[in-house]
Amino acid sequence: MICDFRFSIWDGRHGTCVHYIRNPQSEIEWDFGFLTNKMNGITLNKRERLQSLEDRVDTAKPNPKSKIANPKSTDRGFTLIEMIIVLLLLAMLSGVAGSLFAVGLRVWDSGYIRTGIREDISYAMEKVIRDLKETANGSLSQYSSIAHTIQYDDLDGNTYVLYLYNADDGTLDSTYGESLYDLRKANISGGGWTEIIYDEFESSFGNWNDGGTDCIRYTSGTHAHQGNAAVDLQDNTSTSVVTTDNLSLSAYSEIKVDFWYKARSMESGEDFWLQISTNGGSSYTTVQTWARGTDFQNGTFYDESVTITGYSLTDQTRIRFRCDASGNGDDVYIDEIRVSASAGAGADSPASGEGVLILRDLVSPDTASPATALTITGTQVTLDLVIQRSDETVRIRTKVRSRNL
């Protein structure tokens, strides 16, 4: 037997030394028992221990779990072809997952855009329908005989024009060959009032912003002037306010605020304020106040109309109501808020695109069927419009009959 090495490991627990010998010719490993043994109380001498060791080498059996004893083991790694196949499969799965994600993203984006379009349409049609139902008897006509325009008078004697305007070339024309248009409303009477916003708070704060803890959208009906909802302001903190978004009023010189209100549990002298800001809310000026005992009593509805003049109005004009009470049990309920604006002695010019923006991104009326977008038939007004944003197209078609005709 030829061994290329021997080594010993001492086992202190059993008082033994285990020997390992490797035979390089057979590549078989053996392990041996005790170098020092006490057998029946007799210690083996050196020659006996060596002879016993050699006998055990001759009779040792290979360890079947040893990789050296099993040189034909089937354990192996991936081949190059197998690795390429796995990588190709992973690439295909990644492509499929990416395609599904892209499709889902497009569906979500489309739904998001169409939701925005529907919200804008709902708001615009509410304003148009309300105006047309309140037209004065016999006042419906076309403005200056230009197609796709409607001229009418409201019950206060103001004359308005509902028209399509192309902001790109800045003209009001009858050919309508441009790509996109705005639906606008102009006051051509001079000195008349144009409604900017109107809110009843039945489904949300609308054009107004919740001030925080002491500003609540009340929905229980009892203290709302109409419907079930109103704004509820209480206490006297930084959150006892309700504020509009920025209003584009640079073309106007006056503002009128109409609203209903009712107070509950307000103590004598406690009040609420109407304020204005022309710098986007950086600072406010109080326009008018209403105090318990002087201007109102608890439990009664009041109708107010306030005209605001003497301010250089901007496109960052804001209107705010603020409560100045003493506790959460002191409430002012405000409902049916209408903000209107007037250009004073001047008048809007439809040909220059002046007036209130109602709806944007309207496709040329020539793409609609019928081609006429705004038409008058007797006492009935028909709106047939197509709105397009980011490749999403929605058609609007409605008919309105004036209540006063």
ZAMARGU-4260 file (C-alpha; in steps of 0.2 Angstrom, whole numbers, plus 5000, padded with zeros to 4 digits):
<rodrens>
0) 5000/5000/5000 | 5007/5017/4995 | 4999/5032/5005 | 5003/5050/5000 | 4999/5057/5017
5) 4993/5053/5035 | 4987/5064/5048 | 4979/5062/5065 | 4965/5071/5075 | 4965/5070/5093
10) 4947/5067/5101 | 4948/5074/5118 | 4931/5068/5123 | 4935/5050/5121 | 4954/5051/5123
15) 4957/5045/5106 | 4966/5050/5090 | 4958/5046/5074 | 4969/5043/5059 | 4966/5046/5041
20) 4976/5038/5026 | 4973/5041/5008 | 4978/5029/4994 | 4982/5039/4978 | 4981/5023/4967
25) 4963/5018/4972 | 4957/5036/4977 | 4948/5028/4991 | 4948/5036/5009 | 4948/5026/5025
30) 4947/5032/5043 | 4954/5022/5057 | 4949/5020/5075 | 4960/5022/5090 | 4978/5025/5090
35) 4978/5022/5109 | 4965/5010/5115 | 4963/5002/5131 | 4956/4985/5128 | 4951/4974/5143
40) 4962/4985/5153 | 4978/4981/5143 | 4987/4995/5133 | 4993/4990/5116 | 5012/4992/5113
45) 5018/5002/5098 | 5020/4987/5087 | 5003/4980/5091 | 4995/4997/5088 | 5004/4998/5071
50) 4999/4980/5066 | 4981/4984/5071 | 4982/4999/5061 | 4988/4990/5045 | 4975/4977/5047
55) 4962/4990/5047 | 4969/4998/5032 | 4967/4982/5022 | 4950/4979/5028 | 4943/4996/5027
60) 4928/5000/5015 | 4926/5015/5005 | 4913/5028/5011 | 4899/5027/4998 | 4894/5045/5001
65) 4912/5052/4997 | 4913/5060/4980 | 4931/5053/4979 | 4924/5036/4981 | 4911/5039/4968
70) 4921/5047/4954 | 4906/5044/4942 | 4894/5056/4952 | 4880/5063/4941 | 4881/5081/4950
75) 4885/5094/4937 | 4880/5113/4933 | 4871/5121/4918 | 4878/5119/4901 | 4880/5134/4890
80) 4865/5129/4879 | 4854/5126/4894 | 4859/5144/4901 | 4855/5152/4884 | 4838/5143/4884
85) 4834/5149/4901 | 4839/5167/4897 | 4828/5166/4881 | 4813/5160/4891 | 4816/5174/4904
90) 4817/5187/4890 | 4800/5181/4883 | 4791/5181/4900 | 4798/5199/4902 | 4791/5204/4885
95) 4774/5197/4889 | 4773/5205/4906 | 4779/5222/4899 | 4766/5221/4885 | 4752/5218/4898
100) 4758/5232/4909 | 4759/5244/4894 | 4741/5239/4889 | 4735/5241/4907 | 4743/5258/4908
105) 4735/5264/4892 | 4718/5258/4898 | 4720/5268/4914 | 4726/5283/4905 | 4712/5283/4893
110) 4699/5281/4908 | 4707/5295/4917 | 4706/5307/4903 | 4688/5302/4899 | 4684/5305/4917
115) 4691/5322/4916 | 4682/5326/4900 | 4665/5320/4908 | 4668/5331/4923 | 4671/5347/4912
120) 4656/5343/4901 | 4645/5341/4916 | 4650/5358/4923 | 4649/5367/4907 | 4632/5360/4902
125) 4625/5364/4919 | 4630/5383/4917 | 4624/5383/4899 | 4607/5375/4902 | 4604/5386/4917
130) 4607/5401/4907 | 4596/5396/4892 | 4582/5391/4903 | 4582/5409/4910 | 4582/5418/4894
135) 4569/5433/4892 | 4554/5430/4881 | 4558/5431/4862 | 4577/5435/4864 | 4585/5420/4856
140) 4594/5424/4840 | 4611/5422/4831 | 4624/5435/4835 | 4627/5446/4820 | 4621/5432/4808
145) 4637/5422/4812 | 4634/5403/4812 | 4637/5393/4828 | 4632/5408/4839 | 4617/5411/4851
150) 4612/5428/4857 | 4600/5430/4871 | 4594/5441/4885 | 4593/5436/4904 | 4579/5441/4915
155) 4589/5456/4922 | 4591/5464/4904 | 4609/5459/4901 | 4613/5452/4883 | 4624/5438/4881
160) 4632/5428/4866 | 4637/5410/4867 | 4650/5406/4854 | 4664/5396/4848 | 4681/5404/4847
165) 4698/5398/4840 | 4712/5404/4852 | 4726/5400/4840 | 4722/5413/4827 | 4712/5424/4838
170) 4696/5426/4827 | 4678/5423/4827 | 4673/5417/4810 | 4660/5407/4801 | 4671/5394/4792
175) 4678/5385/4807 | 4693/5377/4798 | 4704/5377/4813 | 4707/5361/4824 | 4701/5366/4842
180) 4689/5379/4849 | 4683/5386/4865 | 4665/5388/4870 | 4663/5405/4878 | 4650/5417/4884
185) 4652/5435/4882 | 4642/5450/4889 | 4639/5462/4875 | 4626/5473/4885 | 4639/5484/4894
190) 4638/5485/4912 | 4629/5468/4914 | 4634/5454/4926 | 4643/5438/4920 | 4641/5423/4931
195) 4659/5417/4936 | 4654/5403/4948 | 4639/5396/4957 | 4639/5382/4970 | 4625/5373/4980
200) 4637/5361/4988 | 4626/5346/4986 | 4639/5334/4980 | 4656/5343/4984 | 4663/5360/4989
205) 4663/5364/4970 | 4673/5380/4966 | 4677/5382/4985 | 4691/5375/4996 | 4688/5367/5013
210) 4697/5377/5026 | 4700/5363/5038 | 4693/5357/5055 | 4681/5372/5057 | 4674/5371/5039
215) 4662/5357/5036 | 4651/5352/5021 | 4634/5351/5031 | 4623/5338/5023 | 4608/5335/5035
220) 4596/5347/5026 | 4589/5357/5041 | 4601/5372/5039 | 4603/5371/5020 | 4592/5384/5011
225) 4590/5372/4996 | 4593/5354/4995 | 4602/5345/5009 | 4619/5353/5009 | 4628/5370/5014
230) 4645/5376/5020 | 4646/5376/5039 | 4658/5388/5047 | 4661/5388/5066 | 4672/5394/5080
235) 4686/5407/5076 | 4702/5398/5070 | 4713/5398/5055 | 4702/5384/5048 | 4686/5394/5050
240) 4686/5399/5032 | 4680/5393/5015 | 4689/5400/4999 | 4687/5400/4981 | 4700/5395/4968
245) 4709/5408/4959 | 4696/5417/4948 | 4701/5425/4931 | 4694/5442/4933 | 4707/5454/4925
250) 4694/5459/4912 | 4682/5465/4925 | 4680/5480/4936 | 4667/5474/4949 | 4662/5458/4958
255) 4645/5453/4965 | 4643/5440/4978 | 4625/5433/4981 | 4621/5420/4994 | 4609/5413/5007
260) 4615/5411/5026 | 4608/5405/5042 | 4616/5406/5060 | 4614/5395/5074 | 4619/5398/5093
265) 4629/5413/5088 | 4631/5425/5103 | 4627/5443/5103 | 4641/5453/5093 | 4648/5437/5085
270) 4650/5439/5067 | 4656/5432/5050 | 4666/5441/5036 | 4667/5442/5017 | 4684/5445/5011
275) 4694/5447/4994 | 4712/5444/4989 | 4719/5449/4972 | 4736/5441/4975 | 4731/5423/4976
280) 4728/5422/4994 | 4744/5430/5001 | 4733/5443/5009 | 4715/5447/5012 | 4704/5463/5014
285) 4687/5462/5023 | 4673/5469/5012 | 4658/5467/5024 | 4654/5459/5041 | 4637/5452/5048
290) 4635/5452/5067 | 4622/5444/5078 | 4610/5456/5085 | 4614/5469/5072 | 4612/5461/5055
295) 4604/5444/5059 | 4596/5433/5072 | 4599/5414/5075 | 4588/5402/5066 | 4582/5413/5051
300) 4588/5412/5033 | 4594/5428/5025 | 4597/5433/5007 | 4613/5444/5004 | 4620/5452/4988
305) 4636/5462/4990 | 4645/5472/4976 | 4663/5474/4977 | 4671/5489/4969 | 4687/5499/4969
310) 4699/5484/4967 | 4711/5481/4953 | 4705/5463/4949 | 4717/5450/4943 | 4717/5432/4937
315) 4722/5428/4955 | 4707/5435/4963 | 4700/5425/4977 | 4684/5427/4988 | 4683/5420/5006
320) 4670/5419/5020 | 4677/5418/5038 | 4668/5415/5054 | 4672/5425/5070 | 4663/5416/5084
325) 4669/5408/5100 | 4666/5389/5099 | 4662/5374/5089 | 4644/5376/5094 | 4643/5393/5085
330) 4638/5390/5067 | 4635/5400/5051 | 4628/5390/5036 | 4631/5397/5019 | 4622/5391/5003
335) 4619/5395/4985 | 4634/5406/4983 | 4635/5415/4966 | 4650/5426/4961 | 4647/5437/4946
340) 4658/5450/4938 | 4655/5466/4927 | 4666/5475/4915 | 4657/5491/4920 | 4653/5503/4906
345) 4663/5492/4894 | 4657/5476/4885 | 4664/5460/4880 | 4669/5457/4862 | 4666/5440/4855
350) 4677/5444/4840 | 4692/5446/4852 | 4688/5431/4862 | 4682/5441/4877 | 4670/5433/4890
355) 4670/5418/4901 | 4677/5401/4896 | 4664/5388/4897 | 4673/5373/4888 | 4689/5370/4879
360) 4696/5358/4867 | 4681/5357/4855 | 4685/5349/4838 | 4679/5360/4823 | 4660/5359/4821
365) 4663/5353/4803 | 4667/5336/4810 | 4651/5334/4819 | 4635/5328/4812 | 4625/5338/4809
370) 4638/5351/4806 | 4630/5365/4815 | 4636/5365/4833 | 4624/5378/4841 | 4607/5380/4833
375) 4590/5388/4837 | 4574/5380/4831 | 4559/5390/4838 | 4561/5390/4856 | 4574/5376/4857
380) 4593/5377/4857 | 4603/5362/4851 | 4621/5360/4856 | 4631/5347/4846 | 4649/5348/4850
385) 4664/5336/4850 | 4678/5337/4863 | 4695/5329/4860 | 4710/5328/4872 | 4725/5316/4870
390) 4716/5306/4857 | 4701/5303/4868 | 4685/5310/4859 | 4668/5313/4867 | 4653/5320/4858
395) 4640/5331/4867 | 4623/5333/4861 | 4609/5341/4871 | 4593/5351/4868 | 4587/5365/4879
400) 4570/5373/4879 | 4569/5390/4887 | 4557/5390/4902 | 4551/5408/4898 | 4547/5405/4880
</rodrens>
